[in-house]
Amino acid sequence: MKISNQISEKAVLEELAQRLLHHRVALNLTQEEAAESSGMGKRTLERIESGEDFRVSSLIKLLKTLNMLEALDELIPPEQISPIQLLEMKKRRKKRASTARKTQAKEPWHWGDEK
């Protein structure tokens, strides 16, 4: 099943549960082995694989054990800089180095031919 906005949260949890179960079995890990390697209880893993609600930290631990943690990078990709933002950044970039200028004491302006 494809996960989309049209399905319920329960259906999403059940689909994730099935996918995680299949990956665990493909790695030839028992629930007990996967739970121990993940640092969680076997009952927690059973709840995840049955489609019950679970903590994100438990999912992270399990994904590490299943060598799938990189999949989270696709879940919420990092912010991309738009081409317009990139152009604006280039416009503001300094083109040469400069030193601090000394400020001169402001004297009233005069023609210079006064006595």
N, C-alpha and C positions, 0 to 999 in steps of 0.2 A: 504494500500500500504506500502511496506517496503521501508524505506529510504536507499538509496545507492548512490555510486558515479556515477552510470549510469543515474540518473535522473537530471533534470535541477534544478537550484536554485529556480525558480518559483514553480516547483512541490513540492519541499521540503517545501517552505513557505505555500503552500496550504494544504499539509498534516499536518504540525504543526498546522495550523489554525483549521482544522477539529478536531484534537485531543484535542486542548485546548477548543474548543467549546463544545465537548462532555463531558469533565470533568466539565466545568462550569455548564452545564445543569444538569449533574448527582448530583451536589451539590445543585441544585435548586436555583441557583443565576441568577438574571436577569443581562443583560449587565450593566445596571445602577448601581446595587448593587456591582457587581464585580469591575467595574471601580472606584467607590467611595472608596471601601475597599482597592483597589490597589493604590490609590492616583494618578490616571490618569483620563483623560477625557473620556467620553463615546465614543467620535469619535475615540480616539486612540484605544480603545478596538475593536471598529467596524472594523478599518483598520487591526488590527492583525487577527481578526477572518475571514476577507475576503481574507486573504492571501497576503496582501500588505507587503512591506518591513517595518520593525520596528526596534527600538533600543533594544539592549540587556538589558538595564536597565528596559525597559518596560516589557520585558519577565520575568525578575527576580521578579518584583513587582507582576505580574500576577501569577507566579508560587507560590509565598508566599501566595497569597490569596486563591489559589486552593489547598494549602497544598501539593505541589509537588516540592518544592525547592530542596529536597534531590535528585531528579532525575538528577540534574546538576552534582552531584558527579560521576555519571556513564558516563556522556558525555565525560569528560576528566579526567580519573582516575589519582590519584597521582602517582608520579614516584615510581616504585618498584626497590628495590635493587636486583641486580642479585646475584645468588649463588657465582659466582667468586668474585664479589666485597665484599660480606660478608666474604669470606675466607681471602681476602687480609686485611680487616679491623681487623680480629681476629689475624693475624700474627703480625700486628703493635701494638697491644694492649700491654701495659706494664704489666709485670707479678709480679713486686714487687716495693715497694717504695724505693727511694734512696734519700740521702741528697747531697747537693752540695759539691763537693770535693774542698779542698783548693789547690790552685796551688802553687807549690814550686818554689823558684827562681832558674832558670836554671844556674847551675855552670858548667864549663867545666869538663868533666869526667876525672878521674885520677885513677891510680892503687892503691893508698893508701900507697905505700911503699916509697914515696918520703920524703925527709927531708926538 
